Each structure stands twice: as structure tokens, then as C-alpha cells.
């Protein structure tokens, strides 16, 4: 069961009833879809929803797998028609992405520590492939660059403590979503080579996914 939690003011200013109903409806409809594909999900999951501006401008929201049973979801009420409209348009695919992280154990707190920077790259790539293939959203952070193999080589050379924000979100050289885009390229190669979906690869170690993709 996914239980939405609304981190709100007492007057419900950020999450009025229509917005809460939209979030609850999407959670209720999406959960059985994902559970049918990811059997290792925990029985109970919390979605902590809050209003804020730290979102993806393309979608007006942003998800984060913060713990083994918890997803944070930030939504900007000033974008794309407001919270209810954003929830109906984007939350389903975001849940696909973040629930893949929960099933894999790629969470901010309470998961296994990464052994290499590629643990994050592969996890984000698989989750992005899952939200695309099973969730139906084809996001720009999953678009492989023309020189994808060179990006992968850069990432493989990084230490586990390399600056995550630079390599996963925006690099000082201007590139965006390096780890996500290269990770999706890796995931797609591993899927093609193995004949297994991103859901079926959810518990596969990063080293094995890299080997399937030809980077072992």
C-alpha cells in the first residue's frame, strides 16, 4: 500500500482537497501496476508530498527514494496547471522510477553503501528505462548522447566519492544528466543483450549490468 503524506499548512493551502484526491488516485492506480512487475517492493510505502520550487521544470515535480519504504515528492503549484494537473500527468511515471529504486535498494538512507560511482549510474539508468518502457514516459534524462560510450568511460573512471550533482544533474562544462543519460544507454544495451527487462534486472548488480552492456 502506498500511503500519501501531505506536508502542508493547517489550512490546506498547498494541498487542497482536489490535489490530495488526485495524488491518492494516482497512487492507488499505479501501485498494482508496479507490484505486478517488481515483486521485491515492501508491503507498505509512504509518499511524502510537499510543495516547493526544487523541481524539474519539464514536469513541475521531482521524486526521490529517500528510504527503503519512503519516497519524497516535491511539486510546484505554480507550474503546469497546479498540483492536481501535475499529479495526473506526471506522478504515475515518477512512481515507476522511484519504486524501481526501492525494489533495487538504491535509496538515500538505509540502503547498502555504493561500491563505485557506477552503482548510481546503473541504478538511475535502469529506473529511467523502467519508467519509459513500463511507465510510458520518455524523459529527456533518458536520451543517450551521440558520444555515449565516451561518457560511460568518463563515469567508469570516477571515484565513488565524485561530486554526484555534477555528474548526475548538471556538470560545470554545461552537460546535463550525464549519469542518467549514460546510465540509460548502459541499461538499454544490457536489456538488448540479455533479453531481460529493466524490471527483471532490478536486483542485478551494477557490475553484471555493465558486463551485459559490454563494459565489463
C-alpha positions in Angstrom: 0.0 0.0 0.0 1.2 3.5 -0.9 0.2 6.0 1.8 0.4 9.7 0.7 1.5 12.0 3.4 0.9 15.8 2.8 3.5 18.1 4.3 1.2 21.0 4.4 -0.1 24.0 6.3 -3.1 23.6 8.6 -5.3 25.4 6.2 -4.5 23.1 3.3 -3.3 26.0 1.2 -0.7 23.9 -0.8 -2.7 20.6 -1.0 -6.4 21.4 -1.2 -8.9 18.5 -1.4 -8.7 18.2 -5.3 -4.9 18.0 -5.2 -5.0 15.4 -2.4 -7.6 13.3 -4.2 -5.5 13.4 -7.4 -2.4 12.2 -5.6 -4.3 9.5 -3.8 -6.0 8.3 -7.0 -2.7 8.1 -8.9 -1.0 6.2 -6.1 -3.9 3.7 -5.8 -4.0 3.1 -9.6 -0.2 2.9 -10.1 0.7 0.6 -7.2 -0.8 -2.6 -8.5 0.8 -2.0 -12.0 4.2 -1.7 -10.5 3.8 -4.5 -8.0 3.0 -6.9 -10.8 6.4 -6.1 -12.2 8.5 -5.6 -9.1 7.9 -8.4 -6.6 10.5 -7.2 -4.1 8.8 -4.0 -3.1 8.0 -3.6 0.6 4.4 -4.1 1.6 3.9 -0.5 2.9 5.3 2.6 1.3 4.9 6.3 2.2 4.8 9.1 -0.4 5.7 12.3 1.4 4.3 15.1 -0.8 5.3 18.7 -0.3 5.1 22.0 -2.3 8.3 23.6 -3.4 10.3 25.0 -6.2 13.1 22.4 -6.3 11.5 20.5 -9.2 12.2 19.6 -12.8 10.9 22.4 -14.9 9.9 19.9 -17.6 7.4 18.1 -15.3 6.8 20.6 -12.4 7.7 17.9 -9.9 10.6 15.7 -8.6 10.7 12.4 -6.8 13.4 10.9 -4.5 13.8 7.5 -3.0 14.9 8.5 0.5 14.5 5.3 2.4 13.5 1.6 1.9 9.8 2.5 2.4 9.7 6.2 1.6 9.5 8.4 -1.5 9.6 12.2 -1.3 7.7 14.0 -4.0 8.1 17.8 -4.4 5.6 19.6 -6.7 5.5 23.3 -7.7 1.9 24.6 -7.6 2.8 27.5 -9.9 3.7 25.2 -12.8 1.7 23.3 -15.5 -1.8 23.9 -14.1 -1.1 23.2 -10.5 -0.7 20.2 -8.2 -3.7 18.2 -9.3 -2.9 18.6 -13.0 0.8 17.7 -12.4 -0.1 14.7 -10.3 -2.4 13.3 -13.1 0.2 14.0 -15.8 3.5 13.1 -14.1 3.2 11.2 -10.8 2.5 7.8 -12.3 5.8 7.8 -14.2 7.7 9.2 -11.3 6.4 6.5 -9.1 7.5 3.9 -11.6 11.0 5.4 -11.4 11.2 5.7 -7.7 9.6 2.4 -6.9 12.3 0.7 -9.1 14.8 2.3 -6.8 13.0 0.9 -3.7 12.9 -2.6 -5.2 16.6 -2.3 -6.1 17.6 -0.9 -2.8 19.1 2.3 -4.3 17.9 4.7 -1.6 19.4 7.7 0.1 19.2 6.4 3.6 19.1 2.8 4.8 20.4 1.0 1.7 23.8 -0.6 1.0 26.6 1.9 0.5 27.7 2.3 -3.1 30.9 0.4 -4.0 31.5 2.6 -7.0 30.1 5.6 -8.8 28.7 3.3 -11.3 26.2 1.9 -8.8 24.3 5.1 -9.0 24.7 5.4 -12.8 23.4 1.9 -13.4 20.6 2.3 -10.9 19.4 5.5 -12.4 19.7 4.1 -15.9 17.6 1.1 -15.1 15.0 3.2 -13.3 14.7 5.5 -16.3 14.4 2.6 -18.7 11.6 1.2 -16.4 9.7 4.5 -16.3 10.0 4.6 -20.1 9.2 1.0 -21.0 6.7 0.2 -18.3 5.5 3.6 -17.2 5.2 5.2 -20.7 7.2 8.4 -20.1 10.2 9.1 -22.4 12.1 11.7 -20.4 14.9 13.9 -21.7 17.2 12.5 -18.9 17.0 9.1 -20.7 18.1 10.4 -24.1 21.5 8.8 -24.8 24.1 11.3 -26.2 25.8 10.7 -29.6 29.1 10.0 -27.8 27.5 7.8 -25.1 30.5 5.4 -24.9 32.8 8.2 -24.2 30.5 9.4 -21.4 30.5 5.9 -19.9 34.3 5.8 -20.0 34.4 9.1 -18.1 32.0 7.8 -15.5 33.8 4.5 -15.0 37.0 6.4 -14.2 35.3 8.3 -11.4 35.9 7.5 -7.7 32.8 6.6 -5.7 33.0 10.0 -3.9 33.0 12.1 -7.1 30.6 15.0 -6.9 27.2 13.4 -7.5 25.4 16.6 -8.5 27.9 17.4 -11.2 27.8 14.1 -12.9 24.2 13.2 -12.4 22.4 16.6 -12.8 24.4 19.4 -14.3 28.2 19.4 -14.9 30.3 22.6 -14.8 31.0 22.1 -18.5 27.3 22.6 -19.3 26.3 19.0 -19.9 23.1 17.9 -18.1 22.1 14.4 -16.7 25.4 12.8 -17.7 24.9 9.8 -15.4 21.2 9.4 -16.2 21.7 9.5 -19.9 24.7 7.3 -20.0 23.1 5.0 -17.5 20.0 4.6 -19.7 22.4 3.8 -22.6 24.0 1.1 -20.4 20.6 -0.2 -19.4 19.4 -0.4 -22.9 22.5 -2.4 -24.0 22.1 -4.7 -21.1 18.4 -5.2 -21.9 19.1 -6.0 -25.5 22.0 -8.3 -24.7 20.2 -10.3 -22.0 16.6 -10.2 -23.3 15.6 -9.2 -19.8 13.6 -6.0 -19.0 14.6 -3.3 -16.6 12.1 -4.9 -14.1 13.8 -8.2 -14.5 17.2 -6.6 -14.0 16.1 -4.7 -10.9 18.3 -6.8 -8.4 21.2 -7.4 -10.8 24.5 -5.9 -9.5 25.9 -3.0 -11.4 29.0 -4.9 -12.4 26.9 -7.6 -14.1 24.7 -5.0 -15.9 27.9 -3.3 -17.1 29.2 -6.6 -18.3 26.0 -7.3 -20.2 26.3 -3.9 -21.8 29.8 -4.6 -23.0 31.6 -2.6 -20.4 32.8 -5.4 -18.1 
